[in-house]
Amino acid sequence: MKKAMKRIFAFLFLVAASSCIDPYVPNLKNYNSLLVVEGLITNENNSYKIKLSRTTNQANNDAENVTDANVYITDGDGIRTNLQNCGDGYYKTDSTSFSGVIGQKYTLHILTSDGKEYKSEKCIMIPVAGIDKVYYEKGEEISGTLGESFTGLKILLNSSEITGMNQYFRWTFEEVWKYIMLGAQQYAYAYINDTTFSFETVPFINNVCWKKNQSGDIITNSILSGGANYINNQEIQFIAPVKSDRLTQEYSILVKQYSISKNEYDFWNNLKKVGESGGDIFASQPYTVISNIHNVNDAAEIVPGYFEVSAVIQKRIFITAHELDPLYLPHYQTDCVLIAKCPDDWLPPKPKWDAIYHWYMDSGNYIFVKPEVRDGTIPDVPVSKRNLLKLDFSTKVCSVCELTGFTTKPDFWIDLN
């Protein structure tokens, strides 16, 4: 939803600035700050969050959070649920006392500190079709400003058969993958004297890392009268191995399928068109950004955003690098390389080994990885100056997991490789 709201802000700014000829960042006069509403409730047992913010008159400024509103939800039976103010513009429900119910209608109410009252349309939680399977296949994608073609892996979805027609869907996903830090520390360095050094092994677990990513693109589809009564070969994600380390060890994707109304379907598709326009104010603009929220006492006020009410179902799959071997996908080429140094790399007077170690480590930009010894064996005993060939270093971004990911294995994770 965060990327969707950025599209809304871009749309509103383009509309206001469309009369400008010279490229510059204008400070728009007579600008009315608009309340922007983001929110989703489902049938999952979660705390649901509503985000309130206001647009600004600068295109490159972040939205201003609304932190002093009164927010609540009513259902079709008139039962009221107050949302807790969590700060930073977020208002949330209590998971122990409120959960969305399929078939029920919900209305969002917002009272701002300036006395304005906003209300959403009554939104029914529509039943969601099942997910038959999430799978993958080799595919191609054209992307980039030069229209480059990439070979990679398509993640696809088939839904179960659906009763009734004119149904609308949206998908999001969360992907998590395991990878190996190629520059992670393998040995600890210890200086004994100018002729003898000690290297103690570091546990291999320090090499293992995970990354996480949330979907950002808008993915929608529909089933209309006269067509098939299921979704088939719906593309969810494309992974180009040459651009990502997702497929180097093990990869998992959790796909969520939402049932949405026709109006919400149009809302997301129009936002997608705004994003695809490339932000050119001289392109065909504007697209109508639909909202289901209005000012109770001023029907003319624009209230960007959407109060989403959707049933959801989810499915997770795991993919290992080994099982992708028959597809002959391109391999990921890492930028991480070891920097190997020894005294002979300098002109006289040549530095001592200990000085080389501290030059790199004291800079704060490198991690010591391992020594290179003459016989190539693991240096599990003190190493003499005569047998020490190189000290290998790596940049921190290639060595420290926390700079790009996290070290704690996710609770759901299953090691398959």
C-alpha positions as CSV (number, residue, x, y, z in Angstrom):
1,M,0.0,0.0,0.0
2,K,2.9,2.3,0.7
3,K,4.0,2.4,-3.0
4,A,0.4,2.8,-4.0
5,M,0.1,6.0,-1.9
6,K,3.3,7.3,-3.5
7,R,1.4,6.9,-6.8
8,I,-1.5,8.9,-5.4
9,F,0.8,11.7,-4.3
10,A,2.5,11.8,-7.7
11,F,-0.9,11.9,-9.4
12,L,-2.1,14.8,-7.3
13,F,1.1,16.7,-7.8
14,L,1.0,16.2,-11.6
15,V,-2.5,17.4,-11.8
16,A,-1.7,20.6,-9.9
17,A,1.5,21.2,-11.8
18,S,0.3,20.3,-15.3
19,S,0.3,24.0,-16.3
20,C,4.1,24.4,-15.8
21,I,6.3,24.5,-18.9
22,D,9.8,24.8,-17.5
23,P,11.1,21.8,-15.5
24,Y,11.4,22.8,-11.9
25,V,10.0,21.9,-8.5
26,P,7.2,24.4,-7.8
27,N,5.9,25.5,-4.5
28,L,2.2,25.4,-5.3
29,K,0.2,28.4,-4.3
30,N,-3.4,28.1,-3.0
31,Y,-2.7,24.5,-2.3
32,N,-5.2,22.6,-0.2
33,S,-3.6,19.8,1.9
34,L,-5.6,16.6,1.4
35,L,-6.3,13.9,3.9
36,V,-4.9,10.5,2.6
37,V,-6.3,7.3,4.0
38,E,-4.7,3.9,3.8
39,G,-6.2,0.8,5.5
40,L,-7.0,-2.8,5.0
41,I,-9.0,-5.3,7.2
42,T,-9.3,-9.0,6.4
43,N,-10.5,-12.2,7.9
44,E,-7.1,-12.9,9.3
45,N,-6.5,-12.8,13.1
46,N,-4.4,-9.7,13.1
47,S,-4.3,-6.1,14.3
48,Y,-5.4,-4.0,11.4
49,K,-3.9,-0.6,10.8
50,I,-5.3,2.6,9.3
51,K,-2.7,5.2,8.2
52,L,-3.7,8.9,8.0
53,S,-1.5,11.5,6.4
54,R,-1.8,14.8,4.5
55,T,-0.3,15.8,1.1
56,T,2.1,18.7,1.0
57,N,2.8,21.4,-1.6
58,Q,6.2,20.1,-2.4
59,A,6.6,17.1,-4.8
60,N,9.7,15.9,-3.1
61,N,8.4,16.1,0.5
62,D,7.1,13.2,2.5
63,A,3.5,13.3,3.5
64,E,2.6,14.8,6.9
65,N,1.3,12.2,9.4
66,V,-2.1,12.9,11.1
67,T,-1.5,12.0,14.7
68,D,-4.6,13.6,16.4
69,A,-7.6,12.0,14.8
70,N,-10.3,9.8,16.3
71,V,-10.8,6.7,14.2
72,Y,-13.3,3.9,14.5
73,I,-15.0,1.1,12.5
74,T,-18.7,0.1,12.5
75,D,-20.1,-3.1,11.1
76,G,-23.4,-3.9,9.5
77,D,-25.0,-4.5,13.0
78,G,-23.9,-1.1,14.2
79,I,-21.2,-2.4,16.5
80,R,-18.4,0.1,17.0
81,T,-14.7,-0.7,17.3
82,N,-12.4,2.1,18.3
83,L,-8.9,2.1,17.0
84,Q,-5.9,2.9,19.2
85,N,-3.7,5.8,18.2
86,C,-0.2,4.4,17.8
87,G,1.6,7.6,16.7
88,D,3.2,8.4,13.3
89,G,-0.3,8.5,11.7
90,Y,-1.2,4.9,12.5
91,Y,-4.4,3.7,14.2
92,K,-4.9,0.0,14.9
93,T,-7.5,-2.5,16.1
94,D,-7.1,-5.0,18.9
95,S,-6.7,-8.5,17.5
96,T,-8.3,-10.0,20.6
97,S,-11.5,-8.1,20.2
98,F,-11.9,-7.4,16.5
99,S,-11.6,-9.6,13.3
100,G,-13.1,-9.3,9.9
101,V,-16.0,-11.6,9.1
102,I,-16.8,-12.8,5.6
103,G,-20.2,-11.4,4.5
104,Q,-20.2,-8.6,7.0
105,K,-20.2,-4.9,6.0
106,Y,-17.7,-2.4,7.5
107,T,-17.5,1.4,7.5
108,L,-14.5,3.5,8.5
109,H,-15.1,6.7,10.4
110,I,-12.5,9.5,10.9
111,L,-12.9,12.6,13.1
112,T,-10.0,15.1,12.6
113,S,-8.9,17.7,15.2
114,D,-10.2,20.5,13.0
115,G,-13.8,19.3,13.4
116,K,-14.1,17.5,10.0
117,E,-15.8,14.1,9.7
118,Y,-15.0,11.5,7.1
119,K,-16.6,8.2,6.4
120,S,-16.1,5.4,3.9
121,E,-18.7,3.6,1.9
122,K,-20.1,0.4,3.4
123,C,-17.7,-2.3,2.3
124,I,-18.7,-6.0,2.3
125,M,-16.1,-8.7,2.9
126,I,-16.5,-10.9,-0.2
127,P,-15.6,-14.6,0.1
128,V,-12.3,-15.4,-1.6
129,A,-11.6,-18.3,-3.9
130,G,-9.0,-20.9,-3.0
131,I,-5.4,-21.1,-4.4
132,D,-5.0,-24.4,-6.3
133,K,-1.2,-24.0,-6.6
134,V,1.7,-21.7,-6.6
135,Y,4.4,-22.9,-9.0
136,Y,7.3,-21.7,-11.2
137,E,8.6,-22.0,-14.7
138,K,11.5,-20.6,-16.8
139,G,10.6,-17.3,-18.6
140,E,11.7,-14.1,-20.1
141,E,11.1,-10.5,-19.2
142,I,11.8,-7.2,-20.9
143,S,12.8,-4.4,-18.5
144,G,15.0,-1.4,-18.1
145,T,15.2,1.8,-20.1
146,L,17.0,0.0,-22.9
147,G,14.4,-2.8,-23.1
148,E,16.8,-5.5,-22.1
149,S,15.7,-9.1,-22.1
150,F,16.3,-11.2,-19.0
151,T,16.0,-15.0,-18.6
152,G,14.7,-15.9,-15.2
153,L,12.1,-17.6,-13.0
154,K,8.4,-16.8,-13.1
155,I,6.3,-17.4,-10.0
156,L,2.8,-18.3,-11.1
157,L,-0.6,-19.0,-9.5
158,N,-3.7,-21.0,-10.3
159,S,-6.9,-20.4,-8.4
160,S,-9.5,-23.0,-7.6
161,E,-12.7,-23.0,-9.6
162,I,-15.1,-20.3,-8.6
163,T,-18.9,-20.2,-8.5
164,G,-20.4,-17.1,-9.9
165,M,-19.0,-14.6,-12.3
166,N,-17.7,-11.0,-12.3
167,Q,-15.2,-11.6,-9.5
168,Y,-12.1,-9.5,-8.8
169,F,-8.8,-10.3,-7.2
170,R,-5.6,-8.7,-6.0
171,W,-2.4,-10.4,-4.9
172,T,0.5,-9.4,-2.7
173,F,3.5,-11.5,-1.6
174,E,6.3,-11.7,0.8
175,E,9.5,-13.3,-0.3
176,V,12.3,-14.5,2.0
177,W,15.6,-16.1,0.9
178,K,18.7,-17.7,2.4
179,Y,22.1,-16.9,1.0
180,I,25.7,-17.2,2.0
181,M,27.8,-14.2,2.9
182,L,30.8,-14.8,0.6
183,G,33.0,-12.3,2.5
184,A,32.0,-13.5,6.0
185,Q,34.7,-13.9,8.5
186,Q,36.2,-17.4,8.6
187,Y,39.1,-16.9,11.0
188,A,40.1,-14.5,13.8
189,Y,43.5,-12.9,13.5
190,A,45.8,-12.8,16.5
191,Y,49.4,-11.4,16.6
192,I,51.9,-13.3,18.6
193,N,55.1,-11.7,17.4
194,D,56.7,-10.6,14.2
195,T,57.4,-14.1,13.1
196,T,54.3,-16.0,14.4
197,F,50.6,-15.5,14.0
198,S,47.5,-17.3,15.4
199,F,44.3,-17.9,13.5
200,E,41.2,-19.3,15.2
201,T,38.2,-20.6,13.2
202,V,34.9,-18.7,13.3
203,P,31.7,-20.8,13.3
204,F,30.3,-21.3,9.8
205,I,26.9,-20.2,11.0
206,N,28.1,-16.6,10.6
207,N,28.1,-17.1,6.8
208,V,24.3,-17.8,6.7
209,C,22.0,-14.9,6.1
210,W,18.4,-14.2,5.1
211,K,16.7,-11.3,3.3
212,K,13.0,-10.3,3.1
213,N,11.1,-8.3,0.5
214,Q,7.4,-7.2,0.3
215,S,5.7,-6.9,-3.1
216,G,5.4,-3.4,-4.4
217,D,3.8,-3.8,-7.8
218,I,0.0,-3.8,-8.2
219,I,-1.2,-7.3,-9.3
220,T,-4.9,-7.6,-10.2
221,N,-7.1,-9.8,-12.3
222,S,-10.8,-10.6,-12.8
223,I,-13.2,-13.4,-13.8
224,L,-16.0,-12.1,-16.1
225,S,-19.1,-13.6,-17.6
226,G,-18.4,-15.8,-20.6
227,G,-14.8,-16.7,-19.6
228,A,-13.2,-19.4,-17.5
229,N,-14.3,-19.8,-13.9
230,Y,-10.8,-19.8,-12.5
231,I,-7.6,-17.9,-12.6
232,N,-4.8,-19.6,-14.5
233,N,-1.1,-18.8,-15.0
234,Q,-1.3,-15.6,-13.1
235,E,2.2,-14.1,-12.8
236,I,3.1,-13.0,-9.3
237,Q,6.8,-12.4,-9.5
238,F,9.7,-12.6,-11.9
239,I,13.2,-13.2,-10.7
240,A,16.2,-12.5,-12.9
241,P,19.1,-14.5,-11.4
242,V,21.7,-12.2,-12.9
243,K,20.3,-9.2,-10.9
244,S,19.5,-10.9,-7.5
245,D,20.9,-13.5,-5.1
246,R,17.4,-14.8,-4.4
247,L,18.0,-18.2,-6.0
248,T,21.6,-18.9,-4.9
249,Q,20.6,-21.1,-1.9
250,E,16.9,-21.4,-1.0
251,Y,13.9,-19.2,-1.7
252,S,10.4,-19.0,-0.2
253,I,7.4,-16.9,-1.3
254,L,4.2,-16.4,0.5
255,V,1.4,-15.4,-1.8
256,K,-1.8,-13.7,-0.5
257,Q,-5.0,-13.7,-2.7
258,Y,-7.6,-11.1,-1.9
259,S,-11.3,-10.9,-2.9
260,I,-12.1,-7.3,-3.9
261,S,-15.0,-5.3,-5.2
262,K,-15.3,-3.8,-8.7
263,N,-14.7,-0.3,-7.3
264,E,-11.5,-1.4,-5.5
265,Y,-10.4,-3.3,-8.6
266,D,-10.8,0.0,-10.6
267,F,-8.9,1.9,-7.8
268,W,-5.9,-0.3,-8.1
269,N,-5.9,-0.4,-11.9
270,N,-6.0,3.3,-12.1
271,L,-3.2,3.7,-9.6
272,K,-1.2,1.2,-11.8
273,K,-1.8,3.4,-14.8
274,V,-0.6,6.4,-12.9
275,G,2.7,4.5,-12.2
276,E,3.0,3.4,-15.8
277,S,2.7,6.9,-17.1
278,G,6.2,7.5,-15.9
279,G,5.4,10.8,-14.1
280,D,5.4,12.8,-17.4
281,I,3.1,15.8,-16.9
282,F,2.7,16.1,-20.7
283,A,1.5,12.5,-21.0
284,S,-2.2,11.6,-21.1
285,Q,-3.2,12.8,-17.7
286,P,-5.1,12.5,-15.4
287,Y,-6.5,9.1,-14.6
288,T,-9.4,9.2,-12.1
289,V,-8.1,7.9,-8.8
290,I,-11.2,6.4,-7.2
291,S,-11.7,6.7,-3.5
292,N,-14.4,5.2,-1.3
293,I,-14.0,7.8,1.5
294,H,-15.7,11.2,1.6
295,N,-16.1,14.3,3.8
296,V,-19.5,13.9,5.4
297,N,-20.2,17.7,5.2
298,D,-18.3,18.6,2.0
299,A,-18.9,16.2,-0.9
300,A,-16.6,18.2,-3.1
301,E,-13.5,17.5,-1.0
302,I,-11.1,14.9,-2.5
303,V,-10.0,12.2,-0.1
304,P,-7.3,10.1,-1.8
305,G,-6.9,6.5,-0.7
306,Y,-9.1,3.5,-0.1
307,F,-10.5,1.6,2.8
308,E,-10.0,-2.0,1.8
309,V,-12.2,-4.8,3.1
310,S,-11.1,-8.1,1.7
311,A,-11.1,-11.8,2.6
312,V,-7.7,-13.4,2.0
313,I,-6.2,-16.8,1.6
314,Q,-2.5,-17.6,1.3
315,K,-0.1,-20.2,0.1
316,R,3.7,-20.6,0.6
317,I,6.2,-22.6,-1.5
318,F,10.0,-23.2,-1.1
319,I,12.5,-23.4,-4.0
320,T,16.1,-24.7,-3.7
321,A,18.9,-23.8,-6.0
322,H,19.5,-27.5,-6.6
323,E,16.0,-28.1,-8.0
324,L,16.4,-25.3,-10.5
325,D,19.5,-26.9,-12.1
326,P,17.5,-28.6,-14.9
327,L,16.3,-25.1,-16.0
328,Y,19.8,-23.9,-16.8
329,L,19.1,-20.4,-15.5
330,P,21.8,-17.8,-15.6
331,H,24.0,-17.6,-12.5
332,Y,24.2,-14.7,-10.1
333,Q,27.5,-12.8,-10.4
334,T,28.3,-11.2,-7.0
335,D,30.4,-8.0,-6.7
336,C,31.9,-9.4,-3.6
337,V,35.6,-10.3,-4.0
338,L,38.4,-10.9,-1.5
339,I,41.2,-8.4,-1.2
340,A,44.4,-10.4,-0.7
341,K,47.4,-8.4,0.7
342,C,51.0,-9.2,1.7
343,P,54.1,-7.1,2.5
344,D,55.4,-7.6,-1.1
345,D,52.4,-5.5,-2.4
346,W,54.2,-2.4,-1.2
347,L,57.4,-0.8,-2.2
348,P,60.2,-0.6,0.4
349,P,60.1,0.0,3.2
350,K,57.6,-2.9,3.2
351,P,55.0,-3.0,6.1
352,K,54.8,-5.8,8.6
353,W,51.9,-8.2,8.6
354,D,50.4,-6.7,11.7
355,A,50.5,-3.2,10.2
356,I,48.6,-4.5,7.1
357,Y,46.0,-6.1,9.3
358,H,45.4,-2.9,11.3
359,W,45.4,-0.6,8.2
360,Y,42.4,-2.4,6.8
361,M,40.6,-3.1,10.1
362,D,41.1,0.3,11.6
363,S,39.5,2.0,8.5
364,G,36.1,0.6,9.6
365,N,35.3,-0.5,6.1
366,Y,36.7,-4.0,6.0
367,I,36.5,-7.4,7.7
368,F,39.3,-9.9,8.0
369,V,38.2,-13.1,6.3
370,K,41.0,-15.6,6.4
371,P,44.8,-16.2,5.9
372,E,46.3,-17.9,2.9
373,V,49.1,-20.3,3.9
374,R,51.8,-21.9,1.9
375,D,50.6,-25.5,2.1
376,G,47.0,-24.6,1.7
377,T,45.9,-26.4,4.8
378,I,43.6,-25.0,7.5
379,P,45.8,-23.0,9.9
380,D,44.7,-24.6,13.1
381,V,48.1,-24.1,14.7
382,P,50.2,-21.0,14.9
383,V,51.5,-20.0,11.5
384,S,55.0,-18.8,10.9
385,K,55.9,-15.8,8.9
386,R,57.6,-18.0,6.3
387,N,54.3,-20.0,5.7
388,L,52.0,-17.0,5.6
389,L,51.2,-15.9,2.0
390,K,48.3,-13.4,2.2
391,L,45.7,-11.9,4.5
392,D,42.3,-11.8,2.9
393,F,39.9,-9.0,3.6
394,S,36.4,-8.2,2.4
395,T,34.2,-5.1,2.5
396,K,31.7,-5.0,5.3
397,V,28.6,-5.1,3.0
398,C,29.9,-8.5,1.8
399,S,30.7,-9.7,5.3
400,V,28.2,-8.4,7.8
401,C,24.7,-9.9,7.3
402,E,22.9,-7.2,9.2
403,L,23.9,-4.6,6.6
404,T,21.7,-6.3,4.0
405,G,19.6,-8.9,5.8
406,F,19.2,-10.7,9.1
407,T,20.8,-13.7,10.9
408,T,17.8,-15.1,12.7
409,K,16.2,-18.0,10.9
410,P,12.4,-17.3,10.3
411,D,10.1,-19.4,12.4
412,F,8.4,-20.9,9.2
413,W,11.7,-21.7,7.5
414,I,12.4,-25.3,6.4
415,D,16.0,-26.1,5.3
416,L,15.6,-28.2,2.1
417,N,19.1,-28.1,0.6
